[in-house]
Structure formats: structure tokens, C-alpha cells
Amino acid sequence: MNTFHLDIVTPDGEAFSGEVESLLIRTDGGDTEILAGHADYVAPVGTGRARIRMGGVSRFASASHGIITVVGGDVKLAAVTFEFAEDIDVERAKRAKEAAEEKIRVAKDDRALMLARAKLERAIARIRASELKM
């Protein structure tokens, strides 16, 4: 299968750099899969699971917010967070989910509710990604 170069960065630094067969990522328009030869493309990234295929093997991750670009066959993902499934602390993610649910329950204004929902969405994405380990 054909490959392309993928770079993933977060505020913490480089999360991944290498040749891959595909990248499946949640964009604001829904799940998008990038393959070798993809047309130039720019899209905002939402929160959800991601999948990278290398050597016929899938590696799952959780990603949240950012931007993906495809320019001349090179793919760059700049995300607020990107964690491979095997690196996710599932118990911590479950605690974050419970805390976010409580914050939603007691939210006193729209801003607090919006932040709590974003935290809940990220916690759920992390839990789901962790269930899909290689």
C-alpha cells in the first residue's frame, strides 16, 4: 500500500512523525480518512478517536481540537491533545468523566456548561480510544 508522511504536534511537542498508510481523524465535518495521494485539504479537528495504519496494523489514539492540513501529499495534524491508546491512563479518564458529569449537573452559566461538556467529550474519547488498543 502507498504511504505518506504524517507529522502530529501538540503544545507538548511532537507526538508522531513517520510514514503511514492512512489517518482517520474526527473533523468538525465528521470522520475523515486521509490516504496517499489525497487532494490538498484543510479542516478543523474535533474531539474523538483517531486511527493510524502503518504496515497493515492499526494504532488508535484520542485527539482533540486543532487543524489538519494536506499539502503536496504531506499531512500535518496540530492538535490540542493527541494520545495513543496504550498511553492513556484509563482510571484517570474515568475520574475525569465523572468530574465533568458533576460539573454539567451543577453548572450555573453557559460558559461553565460549555467547558464541562468539552471535558466530558474529551474523557469519553480517551476511554473509547483506550478500549481499541492494538
C-alpha positions, 0 to 999 in steps of 0.5 A: 500500500502507498504511504505518506508522511504524517507529522502530529504536534501538540503544545507538548511537542511532537507526538508522531512523525513517520510514514503511514498508510492512512489517518482517520481523524474526527473533523468538525465535518465528521470522520475523515480518512486521509490516504496517499495521494489525497487532494490538498485539504484543510479542516478543523479537528474535533474531539474523538478517536483517531486511527493510524495504519502503518504496515497493515496494523492499526494504532488508535489514539484520542485527539482533540481540537486543532487543524489538519492540513494536506499539502503536496501529499504531506499531512500535518495534524496540530492538535490540542491533545493527541494520545495513543491508546496504550498511553492513556491512563484509563482510571484517570479518564474515568475520574475525569468523566465523572468530574465533568458529569458533576460539573454539567449537573451543577453548572450555573452559566453557559460558559461553565456548561460549555467547558464541562461538556468539552471535558466530558467529550474529551474523557469519553474519547480517551476511554473509547480510544483506550478500549481499541488498543492494538 
